[in-house]
Amino acid sequence: MTFESFSSASASASGAETAPASTPVSAPVSARGGTSRRALLGGVLAGALLLSAAVPAGAAVTAPASPAPAHAGREAPAGLDVKALRAAVAALDDPQATAAQIRVSGTSGRWYGAAGTADLRTGRAVTADDRFRIGSITKVFVATVVLQLSADGRVHLDTPVQHYLPGVLPAEFPPITVGQLLNHTSGLPDESGPDLPDMSTPEKVLQHRYDQWTPQRMVSMLGHGSMKFTPGQKQEYRGINYVLAAMVVEKVTGNSYGTEIDRRILRPLGLHDTSVPGNDPRIHGPHVHGYLALADGTLTDATVFNQSEAWGEGEMISTSRDLERFMTALFSGNLLPRATLDKMFTLPSADVHMLDGSPATYSMGLQTVTLNGKTLWGKTGERYGYNSGMFSTQDQRRRVVYSFNPTHRDRTQQKMTIRIGDAVTRDAP
């Protein structure tokens, strides 16, 4: 959805032992200006890493004290630039983040590193077992299920979504195919209307942390605008595309989209730490907390947060290990027939561009970026207090899963993303 933005903060995770929403954590920081979710999501890695290293100026901040980087797993100095990886995971002061972890694997070598604090109250260090909110990486799971249904002949990618969901979209909208939802070429208007909550400040965000949303309510907000472009002619990253895609899954199967992800992906792959939380605002089991920097500079634990506003597009929880296993199985062809999997590595035709005129970067379920001569496919994700990514070269010589916990929701997050992207795609000197 597009209402999820505020000017100077971030947060979102949960856990049974977390502090109450109103309890501040003693970690003063400087407030910053920021930007909207649309400017950050859907291009955090692909967009940020194609930008220059310059980032909008902001007040200097000092990160909370954190443990030295922890390391586990095997290093492969012959293939990976371990020094760069260690530096990337340890850089928690610019931008300010409370924790970070990076997992690199593939035929080029394996490495895992973590730094920072999973819980500022206890001082517990981050570990590889910690769960975190994966945000829009959820879309890869949804796309995989839709493509499985396509391979089974139960969903046709060239059939309009209106066929599967009659009456859900305004009657005046043109036909929008399921495939156009998956590769963000739908042209749907922005969500708008009086029901959009004010999320312009961290404090206001916290006021809405227990709001309950339904996909029908989200889609109803499209009725206040006109199409942005003819479907299939341009590309614009939109969460609402995957709300509709998940609704198609439910219509066709008769089950919740979470149930289908569980039975088709999570259980077969043994992804025991990955879940679709639904209306449960907490993260159960060991997890990294997300923190929100308030206007007075204090950090508030905002890990308990109802994710229904991200239904179908950004609500899932996972670990770096589970995401690596999922990506490996997906790219290896264990979840989709090869001809169907190829659609995840196929961009729209060359004449389709993003709204700003730049080349299209989204396929059916993935996004792509080339760094240090390596072309990666995968997905970024973001929720309040969480920023993550899951990427691999198509041949899986190099896979990466990363997660960090920024305290401000602004463009300075891109600095961390740039460092991680550069480090994981470097070869050993």
N, C-alpha and C positions, 0 to 999 in steps of 0.2 A: 504494500500500500504506500501511498505517497505522503500520508500525514505524519509519518514517524521521523521527525527531525527536531533538532533544537540547536541553539547557537553555541553552546560551550561545554557539552558534556557527553558522557556515554555511560551505559550500564545495562546489564541483563544477564542473569543466570539465577540459579537458585539452589537451595539446599536446606535440609530440615534444620540444620543448626545455625542458619544464618541470622544475623541481627535484624531487629525490626526495621522497617523502612525508614523511620524517622531518626534512627540512631546514627549520628555522624561518627566517622572514623577520624582519629586525630592525625591528619596528614594534610596540612594546608598547602594549597597550590594557587597559582595565578589563573584567573579566569581568562578565557579567550573568546574571540568571535568565532563564528563557524559558518557552516553552509548546510544546505538541505540534504536529505537522504538521497535524493535523486542524483545530486552531484557527487556523492560518495559511493553509493552502491552501484553495482553493475559495471564497474570499471575501476575499482580500487586497485587491482593489480594491473590489468591491461591498460588502463588509462594512466595511472600514476607512473608506471615504469616507462611510459613513452613520453612523459613530460620531462623537462629539465629537472635537475635536482633542486631548483629553487622552489621554496614553499612560502606562501603568504606569511608575512611577518607576524609574530605574536610575542606576547610577554614570555620571558624566560621562566622555566619552571624547574624545580628540583624534585626528582622522583623520590618516593619513600625508600629508605634504606632497604636493600634486598641482598640475599645471599649471593655469593659468587656463582657463576654459571655451573650447573650440574651437568654431568655427562654420563651417558649410558650407551651401551651398544658398541659396535665395532667401528673403528675409523678406517678409512681407506685413503691415506695421504696421497697415494699414487693417482687417484682419480678426482678427489675433492679438495677444495681449498679450505682446509679445516680452520686455519687461522681466520679467514673471512667469516666462516660460519660461527665461530666462537664470538667474534666481535659483533656480529649481527644480533645474536640472541642476548648478548650482555648489555646492549645499548638501550637502557630503560629510561633514560633521562631526556631524550630528544627524538620523538615526542615522549611525554611522560606516559609510562605504562607501569602497571604493578607486576606484570609477569609476562613471560614469553617462552615459547618452545618451538623447536624446529626438528623435524624428522626428515632425513634424506635417505633414499634407498634406490635400488636399481642396480644394473650391472656396472655402473660407475663406482659403486661403493655404498656403504651404509654409515650413517652418523646420526646421533640424537643429542640434542643439548637443550637445557632449560635454565632459566634464570628468573629470579623474582619470588614473589610470595603469593601462594594460593589463597591465603586468608590473612588479612592484615591484623585481625584480632589475636590470632594464635601464633602468627609468624611462621606457619607451616610452609615449607618450600614446595614449589611446583614439582610434580612427578609425571612420568609418562602415563600413569593410570588415571590422571585427573580428567574428568569430563568437562566439556565447555559447549556453549551454544555455537552452532556452526552457521547460523543465519542462512544465507542464500545458497550454500552448498546443498541445502535441502532440495533445490531445484534439480540437481543431478539425479537424486533418488526418484523424484517424480517423473522426470523425463525418461528414466530407465524403465519405469513401470508402464508408461504410455507406449514406449517403443516395443516393450514385450507384448502388450496387447495388440499393437500393430502387426508384429510378426505372427501373432496367433490369428490374425484376420478379424479381430473384434473391434478394433479402432482403425479407421482409415485416415491417414494423415492429410489427404487432399479433400476430405469431407468437411464442410463447415461445422463449426462448433455449435451453431444454431440447430443442426440436425440432432445432435446428442442432448442439447440443453434447450429445448423449445421454450420460448417465452422468457428466458433468463436475460438476454440482451435486448435493448430497445429495438422495436420492429424496424425502425428506419436505418439501422446499421447495416452495412453491406455484409455479404458472406465473409466470414473469417475462418480459415481452415485450422485444423488442429496443429498442423505443421507450422503455421504462422504464429501460433501461440508459443510453440516450443522455441522458435528461433527469433522471437521478439520483432516480428515484422507485421504485427496485427494492426497497428495504427490506432489503437483504442485511445479515447480521450483520457485526460487526467481525472482522477476521482475528485469530486468537489461536492459542496452542499453544506447545509447548516449542521450536519452531524459530525463533520470533521472536528476532532478535538484540537485544542490549542496545545501544541507540543513545542513551543518556541523557547522554553527555558528548562533547565534541569528540574527545577521545582515543579513546573507544570507537568513534566513527564511523569514524575513520581505520583502526581495526583491521579494519573490514568493507568497506573501499573496493574490494577485489578479489573480494568474494563474487559467486558466479554463481547467478542465479535463473532459473527457468523459469516461464512462466505457469501451468503445471499445479501447480507447487509453491505458487504464490501462492493459487490458487483452493482448493487443498486445505485451507488454513487457515480457510476459511469453515465447515468441517464441525464446528467446536467450539462453535458458537453457534446461537441460534434467530433467526428473522426479527425485525427491529426493528419493522416495521409491514407491513400488508397492501400488496403492490405497487400503486402508483398512488395511494395515499391520502395520502402525505406526500412531502417531498423532503429528501434529505440528500446532500450532495456526497461522492462516494466514488470513489477511483481504481480500485477493483476493477471497477466498472461498465465501464470502458473496457478493462481487461484482457480481460474477457469479450467486449466488442464487437470487439476486435482478433482474438480467437480465432475469432469468427464470420466475419470477413473471410477468415481463412486457410482455414477449413473450406469456405467457399463457393467461393473462387477457386482453391484449391490452391496458392497462393503465400503467401510471408510477407507480413505486413501492410506491412512496409517496402517490399517490391517493388511492392505495389499503390499505395502513396503515391507512389513514385518514378515509376511509369509513368502514373498518372492525374493527378498534380498537379505534381510537381517538374520533370519533363522538359518537359511541355507549356508550363509557365509560365517555363521557363528559370531556375529557382531553384537555381543552381549551388552556392550556399553553404549550402544546407539539406540535412540528412542525417538518417538514422535509423542511429545508430552500432552498434546491436547489442551485441556483446561487446567492441568496441574501446573501451577506457577513455579514449582521447585525443581531443582536438579537433585536427584537422589544418588547416593554413593559419593565417593571422593570427587571433588570438582574444584575448579578455579572460580573464585568469586569475581564478579564485575563491580566496578565502582563508578560513581557519578560525582564529578566535581561540581559543587554548587557555586552559586554566585559569590559567597563569602570565602571561597577557596578551600573549604573542607571537603573531604571525600565521604560520600555516603554509600554504604553497602546497599546496592539496589538489585541484588541477585534474585530475589523473589519477584517474578514478573510474569504475568499472564501473557502467553505468546499467541493467543488466538488472533491478534491483529496481524500475525505473520502466517496465518493458516495457509497451508499448501505451498508456500513459497520461502519460508525462512524460519520455521519453528523448531527444527530438530536439534538434538543433543548428541555428541559423539566424543571420541578420543582420537588422538593422532594415530594410534595403532589401528583402530577400527577403520578410519578413513583411508589409511594406506592399504589395508586389506580389500576394502571396497574398490578403490581405484585400480588395484592390481587385477582383481577379478573382472572388472568392467573392461579395462583396456585389453585384457587377454582373451576376450570373447567368451567368457564363462557365463555371462548374463544375457547376451544378445547374439543372434546369428550375425555372421560377419557382414552381410549386406545391410542389415539394419544398423549395426554398430557404426558402419561407415558414415551414416547420416550425422553422427555426433562429431565427426571430423570433417564435415562439409559445410562451408559457409554459403550464404545465399549467393546468387549470381553476382558477377563483378559490377554490374550496374546498380546494385543495392548498396547504399551508404547510410551511415548514421545520420542523425538529424543535423549534426554540425558539419557534414560533408566528409568526415573521415571514413576510412574503409570499415565495412562491417566486420565485427570481431566475434559474433555469437553464432554458434551452430545450434542444432537441436539438443540443448542441454548443457553445452560447454561454452567456454570462451577461450580465445587463443591469444598468445603474446610471444614475441621472439626477443630473447635476451641473450647477450653474449654469444650470438650465433646459434642458439638453441631455441627451437619452436616448442612451446609448451601448450598443453590443452588441459583445462580444468575449470575451476570455479572459485571465486572469492565469496566470502560471507561476512555479514556484519550484524550485530545486535548491540544494544546498549552495553558498553563495557567489554565487548568482544569483537575481534577482527581476526579472520582466519582465511586460509586458502588451501586448496588441494589441486596440485598440478603435476603433469608428467609429460615427458616427450612421448610421442606415439609409440616408439619402439621400447619404451620403458627403461632406457639406459639411465634416465634420471627421473626419479619421482620425489616430490616434496609435499609435506603437510606442515603447515605452520599455524600458530595461534598466538596472538598477543592481546593484552588487555589495556587498551588506551583509556585514560581518564577523561579525555575531552573528545567531543564529537565534532571534529573539524578537519580541515585539509592537512593539518600537520601529521595525521595518521599516515599519510602517504610517504613520509620520510622513512618510517619503519618499513613499510612495504617495499620501498625502493631498495633499502639496504638488504632486506631478506632476499628479494628477487635477484639482486646482483650476486650475493654470496652463494646462493644455491646453484646458480648456473655457471659459476667460475670453475675452471679446471685447476688442478694443483699446479703451483708455479714450478 
